[in-house]
Amino acid sequence: MLGFNIVLERARNGRQESLMRLYDLCCDTVFNASYRIVLNAQDAEEITQDAFLKTFASLDNFSGSERDFVAFVKTIAINKSIDLFRKHSREPFYEEIDYKTSDIEDDNDDFEDYPIEKIKEALNNLPDGYRLTITLRLIDGMEFSDIAKRMGIKESTVRSQYVRGLEKLRVTINGCPKGQKSNKI
């Protein structure tokens, strides 16, 4: 098994088998990141392909580890997915709300006892703005400031979307708001 740096160097020289190894390394991760945003397999496939084409065109400028490579391709796909999301979104982002959001916690203990499929279904049924901010924050690990910059909206709006979306997700899954116990599972 060749090391990442050797595969990368061979890919830079146009070796097809090395390009395929780089593709295979992270194609599922890249596709899934895109799909979570666009919710359409065909669009996610196209975005994945575009992300790899852009990556392969700039391999000479890439220097980093295998993990950096995966993150690089994934970031390109996420950006392309957000662009498509914004282009096709039927729902505008909601305006910011007047309360402190500096105390936001990524406390997701409310969801740990539920099957992942139930969580995915509930997440996919949220309004677009809520779904996108929760996905980018919780699943893709983006900071609020990065989401705001990428979406072209205020950070406080992103935070509001996140808080409202988490609450709506909790109610959908638990049947009640945070802090209240539900007998449903």
LUMKE-173580 format. One record per atom (N, C-alpha, C): residue in three letters; y negated, x negated, z negated. Coordinates in steps of 0.001 Angstrom, whole numbers, plus 500000, padded with zeros to 6 digits. Layout:
N
ALAYXZ;...
END
This chain:
185
MET501176499159500000;MET500000500000500000;MET498760499113500000;LEU497903499297500992;LEU496685498514501111;LEU495650498982500100;GLY494861498048499601;GLY493780498385498692;GLY492648499077499425;PHE491814499763498659;PHE490708500520499233;PHE489783499641500070;ASN489430498474499571;ASN488492497603500302;ASN489039497155501646;ILE490336496926501710;ILE490956496536502985;ILE490938497715503954;VAL491295498904503440;VAL491262500110504281;VAL489843500352504776;LEU488871500204503895;LEU487471500405504267;LEU487045499421505357;GLU487404498162505203;GLU487036497149506197;GLU487684497446507548;ARG488931497854507515;ARG489622498192508772;ARG489008499436509407;ALA488598500392508586;ALA487941501595509113;ALA486610501226509764;ARG485886500294509169;ARG484623499829509754;ARG484847499220511133;ASN486029498638511331;ASN486377498037512615;ASN486985499050513578;GLY486962500332513180;GLY487410501393514078;GLY488900501658514091;ARG489644501128513155;ARG491096501363513117;ARG491368502813512710;GLN491988503550513621;GLN492225504980513424;GLN493054505286512178;GLU494094504484511929;GLU494950504754510762;GLU494174504568509457;SER493222503660509441;SER492397503452508251;SER491386504587508083;LEU490831505051509184;LEU489935506206509118;LEU490689507431508589;MET491923507598509039;MET492739508725508557;MET493057508584507065;ARG493283507376506606;ARG493560507166505172;ARG492338507511504334;LEU491161507150504821;LEU489940507522504111;LEU489768509043504096;TYR490057509654505228;TYR489977511113505325;TYR490959511759504348;ASP492201511314504376;ASP493230511879503503;ASP492918511673502024;LEU492211510609501723;LEU491859510274500349;LEU491087511396499658;CYS490202512050500407;CYS489343513022499735;CYS489086514313500503;CYS489839514583501548;CYS489561515784502336;CYS489709517066501515;ASP490709517148500647;ASP490882518355499839;ASP489731518542498858;THR489311517459498222;THR488199517514497277;THR486921517967497976;VAL486656517415499142;VAL485455517736499906;VAL485504519185500382;PHE486641519602500914;PHE486783520987501373;PHE486565521959500217;ASN487204521703499079;ASN487083522610497938;ASN485651522702497426;ALA484939521587497396;ALA483541521607496962;ALA482704522471497899;SER482951522339499181;SER482226523133500159;SER482615524612500074;TYR483887524868499964;TYR484367526253499928;TYR483793527017498734;ARG483688526355497583;ARG483139527018496397;ARG481712527495496628;ILE481015526861497546;ILE479634527237497820;ILE479546528276498933;VAL480243528053500031;VAL480094528935501199;VAL481069530107501210;LEU482150530008500438;LEU483160531071500325;LEU483725531522501670;ASN483837530580502584;ASN484394530877503897;ASN485154529639504353;ALA486459529788504573;ALA487307528641504898;ALA486891527969506211;GLN486549528766507203;GLN486169528195508496;GLN484880527371508366;ASP483899527906507660;ASP482663527159507449;ASP482926525900506632;ALA483758526018505599;ALA484072524858504747;ALA484783523777505550;GLU485669524164506453;GLU486356523189507308;GLU485359522467508212;GLU484457523237508795;GLU483461522639509687;GLU482540521685508917;ILE482128522094507735;ILE481276521244506899;ILE482020519974506507;THR483296520109506169;THR484110518950505810;THR484172517963506969;GLN484425518471508156;GLN484480517608509337;GLN483129516926509580;ASP482047517697509466;ASP480709517129509666;ASP480407516044508631;ALA480820516293507391;ALA480585515307506324;ALA481318514004506621;PHE482542514107507112;PHE483288512893507447;PHE482701512187508662;LEU482268512937509647;LEU481639512306510814;LEU480392511529510395;LYS479585512141509548;LYS478376511460509067;LYS478753510230508242;THR479761510369507400;THR480219509244506575;THR480739508109507446;PHE481604508424508390;PHE482192507395509241;PHE481128506688510087;ALA480078507426510460;ALA479004506816511239;ALA478193505822510406;SER478268505961509082;SER477479505071508223;SER478345504171507348;LEU479594503945507737;LEU480497503100506939;LEU479969501678506754;ASP479264501158507749;ASP478736499793507630;ASP477751499660506478;ASN477105500762506119;ASN476110500746505046;ASN476703501090503687;PHE477974501464503653;PHE478589501869502394;PHE479129500655501656;SER478785500586500389;SER479393499563499535;SER479662500234498194;GLY480890500251497827;GLY481254500885496568;GLY482755500994496439;SER483150501632495384;SER484565501787495084;SER485135503030495771;GLU486408503216495586;GLU487078504409496112;GLU486441505663495521;ARG486169505619494238;ARG485546506759493554;ARG484151507025494128;ASP483398505970494394;ASP482071506108494993;ASP482171506739496383;PHE483204506351497130;PHE483394506895498467;PHE483627508396498414;VAL484515508817497523;VAL484806510249497375;VAL483528510995496997;ALA482776510461496057;ALA481528511097495621;ALA480513511163496757;PHE480468510111497565;PHE479540510049498694;PHE479841511146499712;VAL481093511267500107;VAL481473512282501095;VAL481261513683500513;LYS481630513848499254;LYS481476515148498591;LYS480006515557498518;THR479125514613498225;THR477694514902498148;THR477158515362499501;ILE477583514705500559;ILE477169515120501901;ILE477630516547502167;ALA478883516850501827;ALA479423518194502057;ALA478694519240501212;ILE478401518899499972;ILE477680519849499113;ILE476296520129499696;ASN475615519094500133;ASN474283519298500722;ASN474344520160501974;LYS475321519909502833;LYS475487520722504034;LYS475846522162503669;SER476658522330502627;SER477055523668502176;SER475859524433501630;ILE475032523756500859;ILE473830524399500322;ILE472905524815501462;ASP472767523962502465;ASP471942524317503626;ASP472459525590504285;LEU473760525677504484;LEU474344526864505101;LEU474191528069504177;PHE474406527862502893;PHE474238528939501915;PHE472818529501501998;ARG471833528634501986;ARG470437529080502027;ARG470133529805503331;LYS470727529341504405;LYS470483529950505717;LYS471042531374505778;HIS472190531590505131;HIS472874532874505255;HIS472780533753504018;SER472167533281502973;SER472119534048501737;SER471328535333501936;ARG471945536408501518;ARG471305537718501615;ARG470457537996500380;GLU470742537301499305;GLU470069537574498043;GLU469130536432497698;PRO467876536756497402;PRO466965535685496973;PRO467303535258495551;PHE466850534077495185;PHE467004533658493805;PHE466081534514492963;TYR466548534830491790;TYR465728535600490875;TYR464651534704490297;GLU463566535322489901;GLU462480534552489300;GLU462887534079487921;GLU462189533059487474;GLU462468532528486153;GLU462101533551485089;ILE462719533420483947;ILE462439534327482852;ILE461741533567481740;ASP460988534283480942;ASP460185533660479898;ASP460948533535478591;TYR461784532579478475;TYR462381532198477208;TYR462805530765477309;LYS463031530162476154;LYS463376528746476145;LYS464779528545476702;THR464871527665477666;THR466180527337478215;THR466560525907477889;SER465785525284477010;SER466088523906476647;SER467329523814475773;ASP467744524937475216;ASP468919524961474337;ASP470191525312475085;ILE470164525262476410;ILE471328525639477199;ILE472489524723476880;GLU473620525331476627;GLU474832524566476368;GLU475833524869477473;ASP476598523871477822;ASP477705524105478755;ASP478931524439477917;ASP478813525498477123;ASP479866525929476213;ASP480719526967476927;ASN481877526559477320;ASN482715527441478106;ASN484006527781477402;ASP483989527689476068;ASP485172528041475300;ASP485555529499475515;ASP484562530314475894;ASP484825531730476140;ASP485855531921477244;PHE486006530955478127;PHE486832531115479309;PHE488194530429479216;GLU488392529613478201;GLU489588528771478182;GLU490904529533478033;ASP490883530745477496;ASP492113531504477303;ASP492455532409478484;TYR491677532349479528;TYR491884533241480661;TYR492487532487481837;PRO493295533188482623;PRO493883532538483807;PRO492779532108484783;ILE492974530961485387;ILE491984530410486312;ILE491683531373487454;GLU492680532111487896;GLU492454533060488999;GLU491487534160488599;LYS491582534610487348;LYS490657535641486862;LYS489237535084486807;ILE489101533851486383;ILE487785533217486312;ILE487218533034487719;LYS488042532550488651;LYS487585532365490033;LYS487126533687490641;GLU487913534740490432;GLU487567536046490996;GLU486239536539490427;ALA486077536418489112;ALA484829536851488474;ALA483652536020488982;LEU483844534720489108;LEU482785533835489593;LEU482390534191491024;ASN483368534445491861;ASN483088534768493262;ASN482430536133493438;ASN482515536984492418;ASN481886538301492495;ASN480476538329491906;LEU480012537196491404;LEU478644537116490887;LEU477657537114492046;PRO476417537518491782;PRO475384537352492826;PRO475308535882493240;ASP474925535642494476;ASP474948534294495051;ASP474233533245494216;GLY473053533553493734;GLY472284532578492961;GLY473005532172491689;TYR473568533134490992;TYR474321532843489773;TYR475546531987490095;ARG476293532417491093;ARG477526531721491470;ARG477241530281491862;LEU476202530094492655;LEU475887528752493131;LEU475471527832491983;THR474588528304491102;THR474145527428490016;THR475279527109489050;ILE476122528078488753;ILE477266527810487867;ILE478232526839488524;THR478508527042489792;THR479425526161490520;THR478894524732490568;LEU477647524576490944;LEU477077523235491062;LEU476973522546489704;ARG476676523312488657;ARG476513522722487326;ARG477859522441486665;LEU478713523446486587;LEU479958523295485833;LEU481060522585486599;ILE481206522913487848;ILE482333522373488608;ILE481973521040489259;ASP480790520979489857;ASP480402519758490558;ASP479578518803489695;GLY479203519237488502;GLY478552518356487544;GLY477128517943487878;MET476432518734488684;MET475057518394489040;MET474106518737487896;GLU473060517963487772;GLU472012518232486783;GLU471115519363487293;PHE470491520081486368;PHE469595521170486745;PHE468486520673487675;SER467938519513487377;SER466854518975488200;SER467323518697489627;ASP468556518217489783;ASP469094517947491118;ASP469334519242491892;ILE469842520250491204;ILE470065521547491851;ILE468728522113492310;ALA467735522072491427;ALA466414522610491755;ALA465812521898492962;LYS465903520575492955;LYS465352519786494058;LYS466050520142495366;ARG467363520217495322;ARG468145520495496533;ARG467895521907497059;MET467688522865496120;MET467481524250496524;MET466017524559496836;GLY465118523658496445;GLY463706523886496694;GLY463113524956495784;ILE463616525039494558;ILE463118526007493583;ILE462803525281492280;LYS462165525971491363;LYS461814525367490081;LYS463062525147489234;GLU463022524079488437;GLU464138523805487529;GLU464324524952486544;SER463232525552486097;SER463343526675485156;SER464049527865485804;THR463881528038487103;THR464585529110487812;THR466078528820487856;VAL466433527566488094;VAL467850527181488090;VAL468453527438486713;ARG467741527039485678;ARG468229527236484310;ARG468390528724484001;SER467436529527484441;SER467525530973484233;SER468735531552484954;GLN468926531112486190;GLN470085531564486963;GLN471381531208486234;TYR471404530017485703;TYR472592529525485002;TYR472869530360483753;VAL471850530572482938;VAL472020531351481702;VAL472444532775482023;ARG471741533401482947;ARG472069534783483322;ARG473464534865483938;GLY473773533899484790;GLY475082533900485442;GLY476216533719484459;LEU476061532797483507;LEU477103532607482489;LEU477300533870481663;GLU476209534516481314;GLU476311535748480523;GLU477030536841481319;LYS476675536971482574;LYS477331537976483432;LYS478819537639483613;LEU479116536351483749;LEU480507535915483870;LEU481283536234482593;ARG480673535965481438;ARG481315536279480150;ARG481607537766480022;VAL480623538594480387;VAL480806540038480281;VAL481911540497481217;THR481938539949482425;THR482966540325483392;THR484358539945482896;ILE484474538743482350;ILE485786538254481920;ILE486177538793480549;ASN485258538717479587;ASN485560539121478211;ASN485349540601477960;GLY484509541218478760;GLY484177542608478516;GLY483051542762477504;CYS482486541642477047;CYS481385541709476084;CYS480581540418476143;PRO479330540470475648;PRO478482539267475651;PRO478971538194474699;LYS478388536998474843;LYS478715535854473987;LYS478505536224472520;GLY479413535743471689;GLY479300535971470263;GLY480061537192469788;GLN480437538062470707;GLN481238539223470344;GLN482671538971470762;LYS483577539462470004;LYS485002539277470312;LYS485508540456471121;SER486388540135472047;SER487016541160472863;SER488510541117472644;ASN489128542240472753;ASN490587542317472637;ASN491265542171473996;LYS490466542047475035;LYS490994541953476411;LYS491446540546476717;ILE492525540429477408;ILE492960539167478026;ILE493723539506479256;
END
